[in-house]
Amino acid sequence: MKKSIFTATVFSILLSTNIFASEFCDGFKQGYQTGYAQEKGYPNHYIPSCPYPPSKGYNDPKSDYEHGYVVGLRQGMQEGN
């Protein structure tokens, strides 16, 4: 019984982490495209793979999508420079 509860708990944690990572990655892709286009003046059709979501700091947005957007925007601007 304890093993099945443990398995269900681990499975639900992994599933919820995957959902948050998906929102983070959607925001990252959009932010990267915007940041790169701001620096270069044209869009980059190559978008790097989504990084593992970093832990949020005190001033980071609460939304995973917005957090991913900010991370992607910074990386896109840096690589477009």
Backbone hydrogen bonds in HBPLUS format (Angstrom, degrees):
<---DONOR---> <-ACCEPTOR-->    atom                        ^
c    i                          cat <-CA-CA->   ^        H-A-AA   ^      H-
h    n   atom  resd res      DA  || num        DHA   H-A  angle D-A-AA Bond
n    s   type  num  typ     dist DA aas  dist angle  dist       angle   num
A0005-ILE N   A0001-MET O   3.13 MM   4  6.43 154.1  2.20 149.4 156.4     1
A0006-PHE N   A0002-LYS O   2.93 MM   4  6.11 159.8  1.97 146.6 152.5     2
A0007-THR N   A0003-LYS O   2.88 MM   4  6.07 160.1  1.92 146.9 152.6     3
A0008-ALA N   A0004-SER O   2.96 MM   4  6.08 159.0  2.01 141.9 147.5     4
A0009-THR N   A0005-ILE O   2.92 MM   4  6.11 154.1  1.99 147.0 154.2     5
A0010-VAL N   A0006-PHE O   2.94 MM   4  6.18 166.7  1.96 155.5 158.5     6
A0011-PHE N   A0007-THR O   2.96 MM   4  6.07 164.2  1.98 149.8 154.6     7
A0012-SER N   A0008-ALA O   3.00 MM   4  6.13 158.5  2.05 144.5 149.9     8
A0013-ILE N   A0009-THR O   3.03 MM   4  6.25 153.6  2.10 148.9 156.0     9
A0014-LEU N   A0010-VAL O   3.00 MM   4  6.23 164.4  2.02 153.9 157.9    10
A0015-LEU N   A0011-PHE O   2.96 MM   4  6.12 156.3  2.02 147.4 154.2    11
A0016-SER N   A0012-SER O   3.00 MM   4  6.11 161.6  2.03 144.5 149.1    12
A0017-THR N   A0013-ILE O   2.99 MM   4  6.14 154.3  2.05 148.4 155.5    13
A0018-ASN N   A0014-LEU O   3.10 MM   4  6.27 150.8  2.19 142.6 149.7    14
A0019-ILE N   A0015-LEU O   3.18 MM   4  6.49 150.0  2.28 145.9 153.3    15
A0020-PHE N   A0016-SER O   3.15 MM   4  6.41 161.6  2.18 148.8 152.7    16
A0021-ALA N   A0017-THR O   2.94 MM   4  6.12 154.4  2.01 146.1 153.7    17
A0022-SER N   A0018-ASN O   3.00 MM   4  6.18 145.7  2.12 140.3 149.0    18
A0023-GLU N   A0019-ILE O   3.18 MM   4  6.54 155.9  2.24 148.6 153.6    19
A0024-PHE N   A0020-PHE O   2.95 MM   4  6.17 160.7  1.98 149.6 155.4    20
A0025-CYS N   A0021-ALA O   2.83 MM   4  6.00 159.1  1.87 147.9 153.4    21
A0026-ASP N   A0022-SER O   2.96 MM   4  6.18 154.2  2.03 147.4 154.1    22
A0027-GLY N   A0023-GLU O   3.14 MM   4  6.35 162.7  2.17 148.9 152.9    23
A0028-PHE N   A0024-PHE O   2.84 MM   4  6.08 152.0  1.91 147.3 156.5    24
A0029-LYS N   A0025-CYS O   2.96 MM   4  6.13 165.5  1.99 152.0 153.9    25
A0030-GLN N   A0026-ASP O   3.26 MM   4  6.47 167.2  2.28 146.9 150.0    26
A0031-GLY N   A0027-GLY O   2.87 MM   4  5.98 164.4  1.89 152.8 157.8    27
A0032-TYR N   A0028-PHE O   2.81 MM   4  5.92 158.1  1.86 152.9 158.9    28
A0033-GLN N   A0029-LYS O   3.10 MM   4  6.29 166.4  2.12 149.5 152.5    29
A0034-THR N   A0030-GLN O   3.10 MM   4  6.30 162.5  2.14 148.5 153.3    30
A0035-GLY N   A0031-GLY O   2.89 MM   4  6.02 168.6  1.91 153.5 156.8    31
A0036-TYR N   A0032-TYR O   2.92 MM   4  5.99 165.9  1.94 154.1 158.0    32
A0037-ALA N   A0033-GLN O   3.03 MM   4  6.07 162.6  2.06 145.1 150.4    33
A0038-GLN N   A0034-THR O   2.97 MM   4  6.14 147.7  2.08 146.1 155.0    34
A0039-GLU N   A0035-GLY O   3.28 MM   4  6.51 153.9  2.35 144.1 149.4    35
A0040-LYS N   A0036-TYR O   2.95 MM   4  6.09 172.3  1.95 161.0 163.3    36
A0041-GLY N   A0037-ALA O   2.80 MM   4  4.99 144.4  1.93 127.2 137.7    37
A0060-ASP N   A0057-GLY O   3.43 MM   3  5.31 157.9  2.48  98.5 104.8    38
A0067-HIS N   A0063-SER O   2.96 MM   4  6.15 154.1  2.02 145.1 153.0    39
A0068-GLY N   A0064-ASP O   2.94 MM   4  6.09 159.1  1.98 145.4 150.7    40
A0069-TYR N   A0065-TYR O   2.88 MM   4  6.14 148.8  1.97 145.8 155.5    41
A0070-VAL N   A0066-GLU O   2.98 MM   4  6.23 159.9  2.02 150.0 153.6    42
A0071-VAL N   A0067-HIS O   3.10 MM   4  6.33 164.6  2.12 150.0 154.0    43
A0072-GLY N   A0068-GLY O   2.87 MM   4  6.00 162.7  1.90 149.2 154.5    44
A0073-LEU N   A0069-TYR O   2.78 MM   4  5.89 156.3  1.83 149.7 156.8    45
A0074-ARG N   A0070-VAL O   3.05 MM   4  6.23 165.8  2.07 149.7 152.6    46
A0075-GLN N   A0071-VAL O   3.09 MM   4  6.30 161.5  2.13 146.4 151.7    47
A0076-GLY N   A0072-GLY O   2.78 MM   4  5.89 162.3  1.81 152.4 157.8    48
A0077-MET N   A0073-LEU O   2.94 MM   4  6.07 159.7  1.98 149.8 155.1    49
A0078-GLN N   A0074-ARG O   2.99 MM   4  6.13 152.5  2.07 143.0 150.9    50
A0079-GLU N   A0075-GLN O   2.93 MM   4  6.12 162.3  1.96 152.2 156.5    51
A0080-GLY N   A0076-GLY O   2.88 MM   4  5.86 136.8  2.07 138.7 150.4    52
